[in-house]
Amino acid sequence: LGDIGKHFPDNSEEFKGIDSKLLLGRVNALVKEKGYSLVNADCTILLQKPKVAPYIIPMRECLANVLGVDLERISVKATTTEGAGFVGREEAIAVYATVLLRRG
């Protein structure tokens, strides 16, 4: 479906300050329109602090709700970079998401 910027350009006023859950819902709708469904999503948050363990379940619940899937299909975990790189220097937070889709 192309790059995320194709669908949600960062210079568009329409998307300035928009709730990312709305964007996720739109992407999910686009995926479904093409005949795919979510099998599972595995998300890893890289950050030094704050500790996010108390928020893992609510994050999973939120994602599952937006995507319309069972909670068991959504994994969220967090790790540090042990002080390495821009994340370790607390200059940024990074997130990796791996999503498995099924056609049909």
C-alpha positions as CSV (number, residue, x, y, z in Angstrom):
1,L,0.0,0.0,0.0
2,G,3.0,2.3,-0.1
3,D,4.8,4.3,2.5
4,I,2.9,5.7,5.5
5,G,3.7,9.2,4.2
6,K,1.8,8.5,1.1
7,H,-1.4,8.1,3.2
8,F,-0.6,10.6,6.0
9,P,1.8,13.3,4.8
10,D,3.6,14.9,7.7
11,N,3.1,18.4,6.1
12,S,-0.7,18.0,6.0
13,E,-2.7,20.1,8.4
14,E,-5.3,17.3,8.4
15,F,-3.0,15.1,10.4
16,K,-1.3,17.7,12.6
17,G,-1.7,16.6,16.2
18,I,-4.1,13.8,15.2
19,D,-4.5,10.9,17.7
20,S,-2.3,8.1,16.4
21,K,-5.1,5.6,17.3
22,L,-7.2,7.2,14.5
23,L,-4.3,6.7,12.1
24,L,-4.0,3.1,13.2
25,G,-7.7,2.5,12.6
26,R,-7.4,4.0,9.1
27,V,-4.5,1.8,8.3
28,N,-6.4,-1.2,9.6
29,A,-9.3,-0.3,7.3
30,L,-7.0,0.0,4.3
31,V,-5.5,-3.4,5.0
32,K,-9.0,-5.0,5.4
33,E,-10.1,-3.4,2.1
34,K,-7.2,-5.2,0.4
35,G,-8.5,-8.5,1.8
36,Y,-6.0,-9.0,4.7
37,S,-6.6,-9.5,8.4
38,L,-4.3,-9.3,11.4
39,V,-2.8,-12.5,12.7
40,N,-0.7,-10.8,15.4
41,A,1.4,-7.8,16.2
42,D,4.6,-7.8,18.2
43,C,5.7,-4.4,19.5
44,T,9.0,-3.6,21.3
45,I,9.6,-0.2,22.9
46,L,13.2,0.8,23.5
47,L,13.7,3.4,26.2
48,Q,15.8,4.0,29.3
49,K,13.0,5.5,31.3
50,P,10.3,5.8,32.4
51,K,9.6,2.2,33.3
52,V,6.5,1.2,31.3
53,A,5.7,-2.2,32.8
54,P,2.5,-0.9,34.5
55,Y,1.2,0.3,31.1
56,I,1.8,-2.8,29.0
57,I,-1.6,-4.4,29.6
58,P,-3.5,-1.1,28.9
59,M,-1.4,-0.6,25.8
60,R,-2.2,-4.1,24.5
61,E,-5.9,-3.5,25.3
62,C,-5.9,-0.2,23.5
63,L,-4.3,-1.7,20.4
64,A,-6.5,-4.8,20.4
65,N,-9.6,-2.5,20.7
66,V,-8.5,-0.2,17.8
67,L,-7.6,-3.2,15.6
68,G,-10.7,-5.2,16.6
69,V,-8.8,-8.3,17.6
70,D,-8.4,-10.5,20.7
71,L,-5.9,-9.3,23.3
72,E,-3.8,-12.5,22.8
73,R,-2.9,-11.3,19.3
74,I,-1.1,-8.2,20.6
75,S,2.3,-8.3,22.3
76,V,3.9,-5.2,23.8
77,K,7.2,-5.4,25.6
78,A,9.9,-2.9,26.6
79,T,13.6,-3.0,26.9
80,T,16.5,-0.6,27.5
81,T,19.6,-0.2,25.3
82,E,21.8,-0.4,28.4
83,G,22.9,3.2,27.8
84,A,23.9,2.7,24.2
85,G,23.0,5.1,21.4
86,F,20.5,8.0,21.3
87,V,17.9,5.9,23.2
88,G,20.5,5.1,25.9
89,R,21.4,8.8,26.2
90,E,17.7,9.4,26.7
91,E,17.5,11.5,23.6
92,A,14.7,9.4,22.1
93,I,12.5,6.4,22.3
94,A,12.3,3.9,19.5
95,V,9.5,1.3,18.8
96,Y,9.6,-1.7,16.5
97,A,6.4,-3.3,15.4
98,T,6.3,-6.6,13.5
99,V,2.9,-7.5,12.1
100,L,1.7,-10.7,10.5
101,L,-1.2,-10.5,8.1
102,R,-3.2,-13.2,6.5
103,R,-5.0,-12.9,3.1
104,G,-8.6,-14.0,3.1
